Protein backbone atom coordinates (compact mmCIF):
# COMPACT_ATOMS: atom_id res chain seq x y z
CA UNK A 1 0.00 0.00 0.00
CA UNK A 2 1.42 3.40 -0.96
CA UNK A 3 1.68 6.26 1.48
CA UNK A 4 -1.17 8.09 -0.26
CA UNK A 5 -3.45 5.09 -0.04
CA UNK A 6 -2.52 4.52 3.60
CA UNK A 7 -3.21 8.13 4.60
CA UNK A 8 -6.50 8.12 2.68
CA UNK A 9 -7.58 4.84 4.27
CA UNK A 10 -6.69 6.04 7.76
CA UNK A 11 -8.52 9.34 7.18
CA UNK A 12 -11.65 7.48 6.07
CA UNK A 13 -11.37 5.09 9.02
CA UNK A 14 -11.19 8.04 11.43
CA UNK A 15 -14.28 9.62 9.89
CA UNK A 16 -16.13 6.30 9.97
CA UNK A 17 -15.30 5.79 13.66
CA UNK A 18 -16.62 9.26 14.50
CA UNK A 19 -19.83 8.72 12.51
CA UNK A 20 -20.44 5.35 14.18
CA UNK A 21 -19.88 6.95 17.58
CA UNK A 22 -22.34 9.76 16.91
CA UNK A 23 -24.95 7.31 15.55
CA UNK A 24 -24.65 5.07 18.62
CA UNK A 25 -25.04 8.02 20.99
CA UNK A 26 -27.99 9.56 19.14
CA UNK A 27 -29.75 6.21 18.71
CA UNK A 28 -29.54 5.30 22.38
CA UNK A 29 -30.42 8.76 23.67
CA UNK A 30 -33.52 8.88 21.45
CA UNK A 31 -34.42 5.36 22.55
CA UNK A 32 -33.93 6.33 26.18
CA UNK A 33 -36.18 9.38 25.81
CA UNK A 34 -38.83 7.23 24.09
CA UNK A 35 -38.82 4.62 26.84
CA UNK A 36 -38.97 7.28 29.57
CA UNK A 37 -41.96 8.82 27.79
CA UNK A 38 -43.70 5.42 27.56
CA UNK A 39 -43.04 4.63 31.21
CA UNK A 40 -44.37 7.99 32.37
CA UNK A 41 -47.51 7.66 30.17
CA UNK A 42 -48.33 4.14 31.29
CA UNK A 43 -47.74 4.81 35.02
CA UNK A 44 -46.19 1.37 35.17
CA UNK A 45 -45.61 -0.23 38.52
CA UNK A 46 -42.26 -1.84 39.21
CA UNK A 47 -40.67 0.19 36.44
CA UNK A 48 -37.88 1.49 38.68
CA UNK A 49 -35.87 -1.69 38.09
CA UNK A 50 -36.49 -1.49 34.36
CA UNK A 51 -35.54 2.18 34.35
CA UNK A 52 -32.27 1.47 36.23
CA UNK A 53 -31.36 -1.28 33.75
CA UNK A 54 -32.19 1.04 30.86
CA UNK A 55 -30.05 3.83 32.28
CA UNK A 56 -27.09 1.44 32.73
CA UNK A 57 -27.52 0.22 29.13
CA UNK A 58 -27.69 3.76 27.77
CA UNK A 59 -24.60 4.82 29.76
CA UNK A 60 -22.65 1.83 28.44
CA UNK A 61 -23.58 2.53 24.82
CA UNK A 62 -22.95 6.26 25.16
CA UNK A 63 -19.49 5.41 26.56
CA UNK A 64 -18.88 3.12 23.57
CA UNK A 65 -20.02 5.93 21.25
CA UNK A 66 -17.69 8.40 22.96
CA UNK A 67 -14.83 5.93 22.62
CA UNK A 68 -15.41 5.72 18.85
CA UNK A 69 -15.64 9.51 18.57
CA UNK A 70 -12.41 10.01 20.52
CA UNK A 71 -10.59 7.42 18.38
CA UNK A 72 -11.78 9.23 15.25
CA UNK A 73 -10.56 12.57 16.62
CA UNK A 74 -7.20 11.02 17.53
CA UNK A 75 -6.76 9.82 13.95
CA UNK A 76 -7.81 13.22 12.59
CA UNK A 77 -5.17 14.95 14.76
CA UNK A 78 -2.49 12.48 13.63
CA UNK A 79 -3.29 13.12 9.95
CA UNK A 80 -3.21 16.88 10.60
CA UNK A 81 0.24 16.53 12.23
CA UNK A 82 1.41 14.41 9.27
CA UNK A 83 0.38 17.13 6.82
CA UNK A 84 2.12 19.73 9.00
CA UNK A 85 5.34 17.66 9.04
CA UNK A 86 5.19 17.26 5.25
CA UNK A 87 4.68 21.00 4.80
CA UNK A 88 7.64 21.83 7.05
CA UNK A 89 9.91 19.28 5.36
CA UNK A 90 8.94 20.13 1.79
CA UNK A 91 8.28 23.87 1.83
CA UNK A 92 10.78 24.95 4.48
CA UNK A 93 13.38 22.23 3.80
CA UNK A 94 13.67 21.34 7.48
CA UNK A 95 14.52 17.71 8.29
CA UNK A 96 16.08 18.23 11.71
CA UNK A 97 13.77 16.83 14.40
CA UNK A 98 15.08 19.50 16.79
CA UNK A 99 14.02 22.29 14.43
CA UNK A 100 10.67 20.66 13.62
CA UNK A 101 9.96 20.34 17.36
CA UNK A 102 10.96 23.95 17.93
CA UNK A 103 8.79 25.14 15.06
CA UNK A 104 5.76 23.20 16.37
CA UNK A 105 6.42 24.05 20.03
CA UNK A 106 6.55 20.34 20.91
CA UNK A 107 9.16 18.29 22.72
CA UNK A 108 11.86 16.63 20.64
CA UNK A 109 10.90 13.22 22.02
CA UNK A 110 7.25 13.73 21.04
CA UNK A 111 8.13 14.71 17.46
CA UNK A 112 10.68 11.89 17.09
CA UNK A 113 8.22 9.29 18.42
CA UNK A 114 5.36 10.74 16.36
CA UNK A 115 7.42 10.65 13.17
CA UNK A 116 8.58 7.10 13.94
CA UNK A 117 4.97 5.97 14.44
CA UNK A 118 4.02 7.57 11.13
CA UNK A 119 6.96 5.88 9.40
CA UNK A 120 5.96 2.52 10.95
CA UNK A 121 2.37 3.04 9.79
CA UNK A 122 3.64 3.81 6.25
CA UNK A 123 2.48 7.44 6.17
CA UNK A 124 5.89 8.45 4.77
CA UNK A 125 7.20 6.62 1.71
CA UNK A 126 10.76 5.28 2.14
CA UNK A 127 11.66 7.25 5.26
CA UNK A 128 13.59 6.58 8.44
CA UNK A 129 14.87 8.45 11.47
CA UNK A 130 18.62 9.07 11.44
CA UNK A 131 19.29 8.86 15.18
CA UNK A 132 22.90 10.00 14.87
CA UNK A 133 21.95 13.32 13.21
CA UNK A 134 18.46 13.40 14.79
CA UNK A 135 16.66 14.02 11.53
CA UNK A 136 14.09 12.40 9.28
CA UNK A 137 15.53 11.04 6.06
CA UNK A 138 13.29 10.48 3.07
CA UNK A 139 14.80 8.43 0.24
CA UNK A 140 15.38 10.46 -2.90
CA UNK A 141 14.90 13.77 -1.11
CA UNK A 142 17.69 16.29 -1.30
CA UNK A 143 17.53 20.02 -0.75
CA UNK A 144 20.76 20.68 -2.60
CA UNK A 145 19.97 23.29 -5.27
CA UNK A 146 22.38 21.60 -7.69
CA UNK A 147 19.74 18.85 -8.14
CA UNK A 148 17.37 21.41 -9.67
CA UNK A 149 20.02 22.48 -12.19
CA UNK A 150 20.33 18.88 -13.44
CA UNK A 151 16.63 18.85 -14.38
CA UNK A 152 15.99 20.64 -17.66
CA UNK A 153 12.93 22.88 -17.31
CA UNK A 154 12.21 22.13 -13.65
CA UNK A 155 8.69 22.69 -12.38
CA UNK A 156 7.63 22.97 -8.74
CA UNK A 157 4.26 21.32 -8.12
CA UNK A 158 2.20 20.75 -5.01
CA UNK A 159 1.08 17.20 -4.26
CA UNK A 160 -2.71 16.96 -4.19
CA UNK A 161 -2.55 14.21 -1.56
CA UNK A 162 -0.22 15.50 1.13
CA UNK A 163 0.43 19.12 0.11
CA UNK A 164 4.20 18.73 -0.26
CA UNK A 165 6.12 20.83 -2.77
CA UNK A 166 8.04 18.72 -5.32
CA UNK A 167 10.38 19.56 -8.18
CA UNK A 168 9.95 17.59 -11.41
CA UNK A 169 10.63 17.82 -15.13
CA UNK A 170 8.08 20.17 -16.70
CA UNK A 171 5.41 18.26 -18.59
CA UNK A 172 6.42 14.86 -17.26
CA UNK A 173 4.83 12.63 -14.66
CA UNK A 174 6.54 11.99 -11.35
CA UNK A 175 5.88 10.69 -7.87
CA UNK A 176 5.67 12.74 -4.69
CA UNK A 177 8.87 12.28 -2.69
CA UNK A 178 6.88 12.28 0.55
CA UNK A 179 3.78 10.14 0.01
CA UNK A 180 4.50 8.40 -3.32
CA UNK A 181 1.36 9.59 -5.13
CA UNK A 182 1.45 10.72 -8.76
CA UNK A 183 2.08 14.40 -9.43
DALIN-V225183 format. One record per backbone hydrogen bond with DSSP energy under -1.0 kcal/mol. NH is the residue of the N-H (numbers start at 0). CO is the residue of the C=O. E is the energy in kcal/mol with one decimal. If there is no record, write none. Layout:
nh:NH co:CO e:E
nh:NH co:CO e:E
This chain:
nh:3 co:178 e:-1.3
nh:5 co:1 e:-2.5
nh:6 co:2 e:-2.8
nh:7 co:3 e:-2.5
nh:8 co:4 e:-2.7
nh:9 co:5 e:-2.6
nh:10 co:6 e:-2.4
nh:11 co:7 e:-2.5
nh:12 co:8 e:-2.4
nh:13 co:9 e:-2.4
nh:14 co:10 e:-2.1
nh:15 co:11 e:-2.6
nh:16 co:12 e:-2.5
nh:17 co:13 e:-2.0
nh:18 co:14 e:-2.5
nh:19 co:15 e:-2.7
nh:20 co:16 e:-2.3
nh:21 co:17 e:-2.5
nh:22 co:18 e:-2.6
nh:23 co:19 e:-2.6
nh:24 co:20 e:-2.2
nh:25 co:21 e:-2.8
nh:26 co:22 e:-2.8
nh:27 co:23 e:-2.2
nh:28 co:24 e:-2.3
nh:29 co:25 e:-2.6
nh:30 co:26 e:-2.3
nh:31 co:27 e:-2.2
nh:32 co:28 e:-2.5
nh:33 co:29 e:-2.5
nh:34 co:30 e:-2.4
nh:35 co:31 e:-2.4
nh:36 co:32 e:-2.3
nh:37 co:33 e:-2.2
nh:38 co:34 e:-2.7
nh:39 co:35 e:-2.5
nh:40 co:36 e:-2.0
nh:41 co:37 e:-2.2
nh:42 co:38 e:-1.0
nh:43 co:38 e:-1.0
nh:50 co:46 e:-2.9
nh:51 co:47 e:-2.3
nh:52 co:48 e:-2.3
nh:53 co:49 e:-2.3
nh:54 co:50 e:-2.6
nh:55 co:51 e:-2.3
nh:56 co:52 e:-2.3
nh:57 co:53 e:-2.7
nh:58 co:54 e:-2.7
nh:59 co:55 e:-2.3
nh:60 co:56 e:-2.5
nh:61 co:57 e:-2.7
nh:62 co:58 e:-2.3
nh:63 co:59 e:-2.2
nh:64 co:60 e:-2.5
nh:65 co:61 e:-2.7
nh:66 co:62 e:-2.3
nh:67 co:63 e:-2.2
nh:68 co:64 e:-2.3
nh:69 co:65 e:-2.8
nh:70 co:66 e:-2.3
nh:71 co:67 e:-2.2
nh:72 co:68 e:-2.4
nh:73 co:69 e:-2.2
nh:74 co:70 e:-2.1
nh:75 co:71 e:-2.3
nh:76 co:72 e:-2.4
nh:77 co:73 e:-2.0
nh:78 co:74 e:-2.5
nh:79 co:75 e:-2.0
nh:80 co:76 e:-2.5
nh:81 co:77 e:-2.4
nh:82 co:78 e:-2.4
nh:83 co:79 e:-1.9
nh:84 co:80 e:-2.9
nh:85 co:81 e:-2.6
nh:86 co:82 e:-2.1
nh:87 co:83 e:-2.5
nh:88 co:84 e:-2.8
nh:89 co:85 e:-2.9
nh:90 co:86 e:-2.4
nh:93 co:87 e:-1.5
nh:96 co:133 e:-2.2
nh:99 co:95 e:-2.4
nh:100 co:96 e:-2.6
nh:101 co:97 e:-2.2
nh:102 co:98 e:-2.7
nh:103 co:99 e:-2.1
nh:105 co:100 e:-2.4
nh:110 co:106 e:-2.2
nh:111 co:107 e:-2.8
nh:112 co:108 e:-2.8
nh:113 co:109 e:-2.8
nh:114 co:110 e:-2.9
nh:115 co:111 e:-2.4
nh:116 co:112 e:-2.4
nh:117 co:113 e:-2.2
nh:118 co:114 e:-2.4
nh:119 co:115 e:-2.8
nh:120 co:116 e:-2.1
nh:121 co:118 e:-1.5
nh:122 co:117 e:-3.1
nh:124 co:177 e:-2.5
nh:127 co:136 e:-2.2
nh:129 co:134 e:-3.2
nh:130 co:128 e:-1.1
nh:133 co:129 e:-1.3
nh:134 co:129 e:-1.6
nh:135 co:94 e:-2.3
nh:136 co:127 e:-3.2
nh:138 co:125 e:-3.3
nh:140 co:137 e:-2.1
nh:146 co:143 e:-1.6
nh:149 co:145 e:-1.1
nh:154 co:167 e:-2.8
nh:156 co:165 e:-2.9
nh:158 co:163 e:-3.0
nh:162 co:158 e:-1.2
nh:165 co:156 e:-3.0
nh:167 co:154 e:-2.6
nh:169 co:152 e:-2.6
nh:171 co:168 e:-2.0
nh:175 co:180 e:-3.2
nh:179 co:175 e:-1.1
nh:182 co:173 e:-3.0
